[in-house]
Every structure is written in C-alpha cells, then in structure tokens.
Amino acid sequence: MIKFDLFFFIKNFFNLGFIQISGILLQFLLMPLITRRYGVEIFGEFVLTTNFAYLIGNLINFGTNQTEIKKISINHDNNNKLSLFISNTLWLRMFIFFVFSFFSLFFIFIYSNNYILIWLSLLPFLIAEIFNPIYFLIGIEKLSWITWGNIITRSISYLLIFFTTIKLNDSILLNLFIGTPLLVFYLVLMLFLLKQYQLKLCKPNIDFIIKNLKNNFHVTFNGSVGMLQQTIFLFFIANNYSMSILGSYAIIDKLLNAFRQFISVFSTSIYPRSAQIFYNNKPAWLTFRFQIRRLYIYFSLIASLILFYFSEQIVTLISNDHNRMTSYFIKLLSPSLIFLSMNATNVLDFLLNEQYEGMFIVSIFILINTILISFILTSHIYNISIGWYPLLIEASCFFIYTYAVKKFKLNAI
C-alpha cells in the first residue's frame, strides 16, 4: 500500500512554495494595514485593480512559465539555444503587452478618461511580467535566486505602504508601491542572467510567436478562468454595489485566494511523486489519490472551523471594526474551502492524463457558470446575497470537474 510521505511533502512544500508562501504572508500583513489606515473602500478598489493586473499578467505570460521550462532544462548547457528561447519568450510577451495596451487605451479614450491613471498605475506590474524569468531559473535549477528576491521585493512594497501616508489617489499609489519594486527586481535579474550565462538577445522569430500563440492557448485559457472566478464577480459587485460592500467582499476574496495558493503549493509539492506512481502503477495511484483527498478534507475542515467560529475576531483583526456583514461573509466562506481542496485531486487527474483539451472544455463551462452565478447574486436586492458566491462557485466547480473526470474515464484501470 502506498503511504503518504509527510517528510517528502514538507521538503517539497518549502522548496517549491516559498515564493507563494511569502506572497500569502504579505497579503495577511497588507490587509489590516490598508483597511485600518484607508478603510475597506480603498482596500476594495486595491483588490479589484490588482486582481485585474494578475489576470492581464497571466495573458502577457501566455503559458510560457510552464511550456519553456522543459526547453531550458534540456538545453541548459547550450548558450545559443538558451539565447534563442529567452529572446523569443521576451518578444512574445512584448507582442501581447503592446496588443493589450493598444486596445486598453482605445477603449479608455472612447468610454472614460477617468481610468487612465488606474491603467498607468498597473503598468509596472504588467511590464514586470514581460521580464519575469522564473521559467528560466526553474529550468537551470536556480529558483532560490528569485525566491529571496521576491521576499525582499514584497518587503520593500510593504515598507513603502507602511511608512508613506497617502492622501490622494490612494489605490493608484498602492498599485505603484506593489508593482514598481517588482519591475526593478525582474529587470535587474534579467540583465544579470544575460551577463552571467553570456546570452544574447536575438531578432524576433515570427514563426515561434505564432506557434506559441497556438500551443499555449489552452494553458493560458485554463489559468485565466481560475483568475476570472474571482475577478468577474468583483467587477459585478463594483458595478452594482457601493465601494464599502466591495471592500467587505474583497477581504473574503483575499482569504479565499490565500487558501487557494496553499492548496496550489500542496499540489505542486506532491506532483512529482504522483506522476511516478500514476505511470508505474495505476491502482496504487488511486489508493494514493484517496489518501491525498482525505488529507485535503482534514486540512480544509480545520481551516473552515477556524473561519466559522472566529469570524468576528478575524474581521476585528483585519479592519479594527465589528462589521457584521464581513463576519457573515466569512462564515459563508468557510464550507467552500472543503470543495476547493477536494477539487485539487480532480485537476491533478487531468494533468496526469495530459487531458488538456478536456480541461479546456471544463474551463468553458466554469466560465459560463461564473458569469451566471455572478449575475444572479449581484442582481439580488439584498447585499448579503453576494456572500454565497464562494460556496456556490467552488461547489459547482467541484461537481463539474468530478463529472468530467468520470466522463473522460480518467481513473479507469
């Protein structure tokens, strides 16, 4: 019988997830800092714009953080090929960035010039994604370079926000404080890598750009749908409710996102061993899968109980306010963690079976489901109805994926 190796998990958890963990910790530090100093309204605006920036950053990246790792790893001793891969990746990302920028500015000037400052405040974050070299560092097994750099960068952002008192354009300056240190770090790191490995930037290869636009579409779409689950609903709230309501829900959004990142780190940590067991012994994989899901349930159940019974204390800690609506939202959030964690094994089934087209189909259904639930809940007359979103979306995603796993017979022996 295959047993879950706790030591193996802990080792991989910290080796692969240090960046995400530092990001989660920064989120927990930023929430009380921003909400207490500027109020939940500004925090709501900040979360809305940063979620949008992460979504566009994922589009600019266009799956290259996943697809280029193998190429870098295989050719890590070939400087000519490394130069070609890193150059083509940069050109692809620049192309997507300029296309997005053109259409963004076009719609801003047509519909509302009020959004121009918000768009400019997100530029450092978006440009940083062009130069983000994490795929290269994973390929050459030097991930520690970006790990510690990200920790330092996030710390600088926190200190900028902590020591600076903002009186005008609060959310815009907060975006700059987050994005600018990241941009400087990625630029310096990219220049260092070019010099250290004697790499040269090549001319853009049109065939490569077209090929990657086709090949990486499914990966990009699947990743974007996961982000859209949160971003779409925030836009619906901003369009139908006050900024204070948006701020109250933004706290829930950050808590849910933090838990999602923990699950992501967990899944990444066990993926190598899961792949070995899956390809060598399918019945053993099903046993191992059951053990993983049971661990997910235990972990999420504990987290859910903490959120449910200490919701008021959590709200007070974050915002220094006894906001009953936010406390109610947290109670509704708690059972959604169970569905979110259990669904991780369904996603793992698709990845192990390399059913990327199947994931694409599932993502389309989830996107439609996200829009429908968002529309229905925000059309309701009562503000508290929006608190049901995490539970409804995570439960429905779990059932959609579970049905798809059976439909595609991913666990058939």
C-alpha positions as CSV (number, residue, x, y, z in Angstrom):
1,M,0.0,0.0,0.0
2,I,1.3,3.5,-1.0
3,K,1.6,5.7,2.1
4,F,1.7,9.5,2.1
5,D,5.2,10.6,3.0
6,L,4.9,13.6,5.3
7,F,8.6,14.4,5.3
8,F,8.7,14.3,1.4
9,F,5.7,16.7,1.3
10,I,7.2,19.1,3.8
11,K,10.5,19.2,2.0
12,N,8.9,19.9,-1.4
13,F,6.4,22.2,0.1
14,F,9.1,24.6,1.2
15,N,11.4,24.1,-1.7
16,L,8.7,24.8,-4.4
17,G,6.3,27.0,-2.5
18,F,8.5,29.6,-0.7
19,I,7.5,32.3,-3.2
20,Q,3.8,31.7,-2.8
21,I,4.1,31.4,1.0
22,S,5.9,34.8,1.2
23,G,3.1,36.3,-1.0
24,I,0.4,34.9,1.3
25,L,2.1,36.3,4.4
26,L,2.4,39.7,2.7
27,Q,-1.3,39.6,1.9
28,F,-2.2,39.0,5.5
29,L,0.1,41.8,6.5
30,L,-1.3,44.2,3.9
31,M,-5.0,43.6,4.7
32,P,-5.0,45.2,8.2
33,L,-2.5,47.8,7.2
34,I,-4.6,49.1,4.3
35,T,-8.1,48.6,5.8
36,R,-7.2,50.3,9.1
37,R,-5.4,53.2,7.6
38,Y,-7.5,53.9,4.5
39,G,-10.8,52.0,5.1
40,V,-12.4,49.0,3.4
41,E,-13.5,51.1,0.4
42,I,-9.9,51.8,-0.7
43,F,-9.0,48.1,0.1
44,G,-11.8,47.1,-2.2
45,E,-10.5,49.3,-5.1
46,F,-7.0,48.0,-4.5
47,V,-8.1,44.3,-4.6
48,L,-10.2,44.9,-7.8
49,T,-7.3,46.5,-9.7
50,T,-4.6,44.1,-8.5
51,N,-6.8,41.1,-9.5
52,F,-7.2,42.7,-12.9
53,A,-3.5,43.1,-13.1
54,Y,-2.8,39.5,-12.2
55,L,-5.3,38.4,-14.9
56,I,-3.6,40.5,-17.6
57,G,-0.2,39.4,-16.4
58,N,-1.3,35.9,-17.0
59,L,-2.3,36.8,-20.5
60,I,1.1,38.5,-21.1
61,N,2.9,35.5,-19.8
62,F,0.8,33.3,-22.1
63,G,1.8,30.0,-20.6
64,T,5.5,30.5,-21.1
65,N,6.2,30.0,-17.4
66,Q,5.1,26.4,-17.9
67,T,6.0,25.5,-21.5
68,E,9.5,26.9,-21.6
69,I,10.8,25.1,-18.5
70,K,11.4,21.8,-20.3
71,K,13.3,23.6,-23.2
72,I,15.6,25.4,-20.8
73,S,16.2,22.3,-18.7
74,I,17.1,20.1,-21.7
75,N,19.4,22.8,-23.3
76,H,20.9,24.3,-20.1
77,D,24.5,23.8,-21.5
78,N,23.7,25.3,-24.9
79,N,24.1,29.1,-24.8
80,N,22.9,29.6,-28.4
81,K,19.6,27.8,-27.7
82,L,19.2,29.5,-24.4
83,S,19.6,32.8,-26.1
84,L,17.0,31.8,-28.6
85,F,14.5,30.6,-26.1
86,I,14.8,33.6,-23.7
87,S,14.7,36.1,-26.7
88,N,11.6,34.5,-28.3
89,T,9.8,34.4,-24.9
90,L,10.6,38.1,-24.4
91,W,9.3,39.0,-27.9
92,L,6.1,37.0,-27.5
93,R,5.3,38.7,-24.2
94,M,6.1,42.1,-25.6
95,F,3.8,41.5,-28.5
96,I,0.9,40.5,-26.3
97,F,1.6,43.5,-24.0
98,F,1.5,46.0,-26.8
99,V,-1.6,44.5,-28.3
100,F,-3.3,44.6,-24.9
101,S,-2.1,48.2,-24.3
102,F,-3.4,49.4,-27.7
103,F,-6.9,48.1,-27.1
104,S,-6.9,49.2,-23.5
105,L,-6.0,52.8,-24.4
106,F,-8.5,52.7,-27.3
107,F,-11.4,51.8,-25.0
108,I,-10.3,54.2,-22.3
109,F,-10.2,57.2,-24.6
110,I,-13.6,56.3,-26.1
111,Y,-15.5,55.5,-22.9
112,S,-13.9,57.2,-19.9
113,N,-10.6,59.0,-19.4
114,N,-11.0,58.5,-15.7
115,Y,-9.4,55.1,-16.0
116,I,-6.2,56.3,-17.5
117,L,-4.5,56.8,-14.1
118,I,-5.5,53.3,-13.0
119,W,-4.1,51.8,-16.2
120,L,-0.8,53.8,-15.7
121,S,-0.5,52.6,-12.1
122,L,-0.7,49.0,-13.3
123,L,2.0,49.4,-16.0
124,P,5.0,48.5,-13.7
125,F,3.3,45.2,-12.8
126,L,2.4,44.4,-16.4
127,I,5.9,45.3,-17.8
128,A,7.5,43.3,-15.0
129,E,5.7,40.2,-16.3
130,I,7.5,40.6,-19.6
131,F,10.8,40.2,-17.9
132,N,9.8,37.6,-15.3
133,P,12.5,34.9,-15.6
134,I,11.0,32.3,-13.3
135,Y,10.8,29.8,-16.1
136,F,14.5,30.2,-16.9
137,L,15.5,29.8,-13.2
138,I,13.4,26.7,-12.7
139,G,15.0,25.2,-15.9
140,I,18.5,25.8,-14.7
141,E,17.5,24.8,-11.1
142,K,18.4,28.2,-9.5
143,L,15.0,29.0,-8.1
144,S,16.4,30.3,-4.8
145,W,17.6,33.4,-6.7
146,I,14.1,34.5,-7.4
147,T,12.7,33.2,-4.1
148,W,14.8,35.5,-2.0
149,G,14.4,38.4,-4.4
150,N,10.7,38.2,-4.3
151,I,10.7,38.2,-0.5
152,I,12.9,41.3,-0.5
153,T,10.7,42.9,-3.1
154,R,7.5,42.2,-1.3
155,S,9.1,43.5,1.9
156,I,10.0,46.8,0.2
157,S,6.4,47.2,-1.0
158,Y,5.1,46.6,2.5
159,L,7.6,49.2,3.9
160,L,6.6,51.8,1.3
161,I,3.0,51.4,2.2
162,F,3.7,51.3,5.9
163,F,5.8,54.5,6.0
164,T,4.0,56.5,3.4
165,T,0.8,58.4,4.2
166,I,-1.3,58.7,1.1
167,K,-3.9,61.5,0.9
168,L,-4.9,61.4,-2.8
169,N,-5.3,58.6,-5.4
170,D,-4.9,56.0,-2.6
171,S,-5.5,52.9,-4.6
172,I,-3.4,54.1,-7.6
173,L,-0.3,54.8,-5.4
174,L,-0.8,51.5,-3.7
175,N,-0.6,49.8,-7.1
176,L,2.6,51.6,-7.8
177,F,4.1,50.6,-4.5
178,I,3.4,46.9,-5.3
179,G,4.4,46.9,-9.0
180,T,7.5,49.2,-9.1
181,P,9.8,47.2,-6.9
182,L,8.8,44.0,-8.7
183,L,9.6,45.7,-12.1
184,V,13.1,46.9,-10.9
185,F,13.9,43.4,-9.5
186,Y,12.9,41.5,-12.7
187,L,14.8,43.9,-14.9
188,V,18.0,43.7,-12.8
189,L,17.7,39.9,-12.6
190,M,17.2,39.6,-16.3
191,L,20.3,41.7,-17.0
192,F,22.2,39.6,-14.5
193,L,21.2,36.3,-16.2
194,L,22.1,37.6,-19.7
195,K,25.6,38.6,-18.4
196,Q,26.1,35.5,-16.2
197,Y,25.2,33.0,-18.9
198,Q,26.6,35.1,-21.8
199,L,23.2,35.2,-23.5
200,K,22.4,37.4,-26.5
201,L,19.1,38.8,-27.5
202,C,18.1,37.6,-30.9
203,K,15.7,39.1,-33.5
204,P,12.1,38.2,-33.1
205,N,11.1,34.8,-34.7
206,I,7.6,35.3,-36.2
207,D,7.1,31.5,-36.6
208,F,7.9,30.9,-32.9
209,I,5.4,33.6,-31.8
210,I,2.6,32.2,-34.0
211,K,3.5,28.6,-32.8
212,N,3.4,29.5,-29.1
213,L,0.2,31.5,-29.6
214,K,-1.4,28.3,-30.8
215,N,0.2,25.8,-28.5
216,N,-0.1,27.8,-25.3
217,F,-3.7,28.9,-25.8
218,H,-5.2,26.0,-23.7
219,V,-2.8,26.5,-20.9
220,T,-3.4,30.3,-20.8
221,F,-7.2,29.9,-21.0
222,N,-7.3,27.4,-18.2
223,G,-5.2,29.6,-15.9
224,S,-7.2,32.7,-16.8
225,V,-10.5,31.1,-16.0
226,G,-9.3,30.3,-12.5
227,M,-8.5,34.0,-12.0
228,L,-11.7,35.1,-13.6
229,Q,-13.7,33.2,-11.0
230,Q,-12.6,36.0,-8.6
231,T,-12.2,39.0,-10.9
232,I,-15.5,38.8,-12.7
233,F,-17.5,38.7,-9.5
234,L,-15.6,41.7,-8.1
235,F,-16.5,43.7,-11.3
236,F,-20.1,42.7,-10.9
237,I,-20.1,43.9,-7.2
238,A,-18.3,47.2,-8.2
239,N,-20.9,47.8,-10.8
240,N,-24.0,47.1,-8.6
241,Y,-23.0,48.0,-5.1
242,S,-21.2,50.6,-3.1
243,M,-17.4,50.6,-2.5
244,S,-17.9,49.7,1.1
245,I,-19.7,46.5,0.0
246,L,-16.9,45.8,-2.5
247,G,-14.3,46.3,0.4
248,S,-16.2,43.9,2.7
249,Y,-16.2,41.2,0.0
250,A,-12.6,42.0,-1.0
251,I,-11.5,40.7,2.4
252,I,-13.2,37.4,1.6
253,D,-11.6,37.3,-1.8
254,K,-8.1,37.6,-0.3
255,L,-8.8,34.9,2.3
256,L,-10.1,32.6,-0.4
257,N,-7.1,33.4,-2.6
258,A,-4.7,32.7,0.2
259,F,-6.2,29.3,0.9
260,R,-6.2,28.6,-2.9
261,Q,-2.4,29.3,-3.0
262,F,-1.8,26.9,-0.1
263,I,-3.6,24.2,-2.0
264,S,-1.6,25.1,-5.1
265,V,1.6,24.8,-3.2
266,F,0.5,21.4,-1.8
267,S,-0.4,20.1,-5.3
268,T,2.9,21.2,-6.7
269,S,4.7,19.5,-3.9
270,I,3.2,16.1,-4.5
271,Y,3.0,16.3,-8.3
272,P,6.4,14.6,-9.0
273,R,5.6,11.6,-6.8
274,S,2.0,11.4,-8.0
275,A,3.3,11.3,-11.6
276,Q,5.7,8.4,-10.8
277,I,3.0,6.4,-9.1
278,F,0.5,7.1,-11.8
279,Y,2.7,5.9,-14.7
280,N,4.1,2.9,-12.9
281,N,1.0,1.5,-11.1
282,K,-2.5,2.9,-11.8
283,P,-4.2,1.0,-8.9
284,A,-1.6,2.3,-6.5
285,W,-2.3,5.9,-7.8
286,L,-6.0,5.5,-6.9
287,T,-5.0,4.5,-3.4
288,F,-2.6,7.4,-3.1
289,R,-5.2,9.7,-4.6
290,F,-7.7,8.7,-1.8
291,Q,-5.1,9.4,0.8
292,I,-4.4,12.9,-0.7
293,R,-8.1,13.8,-0.8
294,R,-8.5,12.6,2.8
295,L,-5.7,14.9,3.9
296,Y,-7.2,17.8,1.9
297,I,-10.5,17.2,3.7
298,Y,-8.9,17.2,7.2
299,F,-6.9,20.4,6.4
300,S,-9.8,22.3,4.9
301,L,-12.2,21.2,7.6
302,I,-9.9,22.6,10.3
303,A,-9.5,25.9,8.3
304,S,-13.2,26.1,7.8
305,L,-14.0,25.6,11.5
306,I,-11.5,28.3,12.4
307,L,-13.0,30.8,10.0
308,F,-16.6,30.0,11.1
309,Y,-16.1,30.2,14.8
310,F,-13.6,33.1,14.8
311,S,-15.1,35.2,12.0
312,E,-15.8,38.2,14.3
313,Q,-12.2,38.2,15.7
314,I,-10.8,37.9,12.2
315,V,-12.8,40.9,11.0
316,T,-11.6,42.9,14.0
317,L,-8.0,41.9,13.4
318,I,-8.1,42.9,9.8
319,S,-10.2,46.1,9.8
320,N,-10.4,47.0,13.5
321,D,-14.1,47.2,13.0
322,H,-17.0,45.0,14.1
323,N,-18.5,44.7,10.6
324,R,-21.3,42.1,10.9
325,M,-21.6,41.8,7.1
326,T,-18.0,40.8,6.6
327,S,-18.3,38.4,9.5
328,Y,-21.3,36.8,7.9
329,F,-19.4,36.6,4.6
330,I,-16.6,34.7,6.3
331,K,-19.0,32.2,7.8
332,L,-20.4,31.5,4.4
333,L,-16.9,31.3,3.0
334,S,-15.8,28.5,5.4
335,P,-17.5,25.5,3.8
336,S,-16.3,26.5,0.3
337,L,-12.7,25.6,1.4
338,I,-13.7,21.9,1.5
339,F,-14.9,21.9,-2.1
340,L,-11.9,23.9,-3.3
341,S,-9.4,21.5,-1.7
342,M,-11.2,18.3,-2.9
343,N,-11.3,19.6,-6.4
344,A,-7.4,19.7,-6.5
345,T,-7.3,16.0,-7.0
346,N,-9.7,16.3,-10.0
347,V,-7.4,18.8,-11.6
348,L,-4.5,16.5,-10.8
349,D,-6.3,13.7,-12.7
350,F,-6.5,15.9,-15.8
351,L,-2.8,16.9,-15.6
352,L,-1.6,13.3,-15.1
353,N,-3.6,12.1,-18.0
354,E,-2.5,15.1,-20.1
355,Q,-6.1,15.8,-20.9
356,Y,-5.5,19.5,-21.8
357,E,-8.3,19.7,-24.3
358,G,-10.6,18.2,-21.6
359,M,-9.5,20.9,-19.2
360,F,-10.3,23.5,-21.8
361,I,-13.8,22.2,-22.2
362,V,-14.3,22.2,-18.4
363,S,-12.9,25.7,-18.2
364,I,-15.5,26.9,-20.7
365,F,-18.3,25.5,-18.6
366,I,-16.8,27.0,-15.5
367,L,-16.5,30.4,-17.1
368,I,-20.2,30.3,-18.2
369,N,-21.1,29.2,-14.7
370,T,-19.1,32.0,-13.1
371,I,-20.9,34.7,-15.2
372,L,-24.3,33.2,-14.4
373,I,-23.8,33.0,-10.7
374,S,-22.2,36.5,-10.6
375,F,-25.2,38.0,-12.5
376,I,-27.8,36.2,-10.4
377,L,-26.3,37.1,-7.0
378,T,-25.5,40.7,-7.8
379,S,-29.0,41.2,-9.2
380,H,-30.5,40.3,-5.8
381,I,-31.9,43.2,-3.7
382,Y,-30.1,42.1,-0.6
383,N,-26.4,42.9,-0.1
384,I,-25.8,39.7,1.9
385,S,-26.6,37.5,-1.2
386,I,-23.1,38.1,-2.6
387,G,-21.7,36.3,0.4
388,W,-22.9,33.0,-1.1
389,Y,-20.6,33.3,-4.1
390,P,-17.5,31.4,-2.8
391,L,-19.6,28.4,-1.7
392,L,-21.7,28.3,-4.9
393,I,-18.7,28.7,-7.3
394,E,-16.4,26.3,-5.5
395,A,-19.2,23.6,-5.1
396,S,-20.2,23.9,-8.7
397,C,-16.6,23.8,-10.0
398,F,-16.1,20.6,-7.9
399,F,-19.2,18.9,-9.3
400,I,-18.3,20.0,-12.9
401,Y,-14.8,18.6,-12.6
402,T,-16.0,15.4,-10.8
403,Y,-18.4,14.7,-13.6
404,A,-15.7,15.4,-16.2
405,V,-13.3,13.0,-14.6
406,K,-15.9,10.3,-14.8
407,K,-17.0,11.3,-18.4
408,F,-13.4,11.2,-19.7
409,K,-12.7,8.0,-17.6
410,L,-9.5,9.4,-16.2
411,N,-9.4,7.0,-13.4
412,A,-10.3,3.9,-15.3
413,I,-8.0,0.9,-14.8
